[in-house]
Amino acid sequence: MKEKVEVVIAGKKYTVMGMESPEYIQKVTDYVNGKMQMLTDNNHELTAEGAAVLTAINVADDYFKSEDTAANLRTQLGEYFRQSGGGGK
């Protein structure tokens, strides 16, 4: 079931719909709003469009770093199990 959540991002109200819980949707939009707020606090001449683009770049950067971290952890776990003779076989 799709959830509808009223949120505020960069001072504007939006209705966000998604399959996730309202709490999760709020968590995601709070994250985006925080990133935008950080950028606009540090650059008062930044337009809303510029802030949105830079926020998207920052979120993509966070995503790729998280993916790299997860891949590294999987590699380390694999090495640990190989060295310890684990793995359930």
C-alpha positions in Angstrom: 0.0 0.0 0.0 1.4 3.4 -0.9 1.9 5.8 1.9 1.4 9.6 1.6 3.6 11.8 3.8 3.6 15.6 4.0 7.2 16.8 4.4 9.1 20.0 4.3 12.3 20.3 2.2 14.1 23.6 2.0 11.1 25.4 3.4 8.6 24.0 0.9 5.9 21.5 1.6 5.8 18.3 -0.5 3.6 15.2 -0.5 5.8 12.2 -0.9 4.3 8.8 -1.8 6.1 5.5 -1.3 5.7 1.9 -0.3 7.8 2.4 2.8 6.5 3.4 6.2 5.8 7.1 6.9 8.6 7.0 9.4 11.1 5.8 6.8 9.9 8.4 4.2 10.3 11.1 6.8 13.8 9.8 7.7 14.8 10.0 4.0 13.4 13.4 3.4 14.9 14.7 6.7 18.3 13.5 5.4 17.8 15.3 2.1 16.6 18.4 3.9 19.6 18.4 6.2 22.0 18.1 3.2 20.3 21.0 1.5 20.3 23.1 4.7 24.0 22.5 5.2 24.7 23.7 1.6 22.6 26.8 1.8 23.9 27.7 5.3 27.4 27.7 3.8 26.5 29.5 0.6 23.7 32.1 0.9 23.9 33.0 -2.8 23.1 29.4 -3.8 19.8 29.1 -5.8 17.3 26.4 -4.9 18.2 24.7 -8.2 21.9 24.8 -7.4 21.2 23.5 -3.9 19.2 20.6 -5.3 21.9 19.7 -7.8 24.6 19.8 -5.2 22.5 17.8 -2.7 21.9 15.2 -5.4 25.7 15.0 -5.9 26.3 14.7 -2.1 23.7 12.0 -1.7 25.2 10.1 -4.7 28.6 10.4 -3.1 27.3 9.0 0.2 25.7 6.2 -1.7 28.8 5.1 -3.5 30.9 5.4 -0.4 28.4 3.2 1.4 28.5 0.7 -1.4 32.3 0.6 -1.3 32.3 0.2 2.5 29.8 -2.7 2.2 31.9 -4.4 -0.5 35.0 -4.1 1.7 33.2 -5.6 4.6 31.9 -8.5 2.5 35.5 -9.1 1.3 36.8 -9.0 4.9 34.1 -11.4 6.1 34.9 -13.7 3.2 38.6 -13.6 4.1 37.8 -14.2 7.8 35.7 -17.3 7.0 38.3 -18.7 4.6 41.1 -18.2 7.2 39.1 -19.7 10.0 37.8 -22.6 8.1 34.2 -21.4 8.6 31.5 -21.1 6.0 29.3 -24.0 7.1 30.8 -26.5 4.6 
